[in-house]
C-alpha cells in the first residue's frame, strides 16, 4: 500500500476524533453507573453509539481520502470557550 505523509496525518486526526467521541460515551456510562438510579435508556444509547463509532473507526481506510475527510468533518468539534461542558450523548 502506498500512502503519503499527509494521508497518515489526516487518518490519525480522524481516528483521534472518533476516539474522543468514544471517550464521551464512556464518560456517560461511568456517570450513569454511579447513580443510584441509572438511566437505562441513556446507557443503551451510549452503548449503541460506541458500537457504531468502533465500527466506523475500523472501516476507515488510510488511503480513502474522501472518507477520512468526511469523518473529520463529521466528528470535529468547535473551539472551546470557557470551561468545558459535561459530555452529552
Secondary structure, 3 states (H helix, E strand, C coil): CCCCHHHHHHHHHHHHHHHHHHHHHHHHHHHHHHCCCCCHHHHHHHHHHHHHHHHHHHHCCCCCHHHHHHHHHHHCCCCCCCCCCCCCC
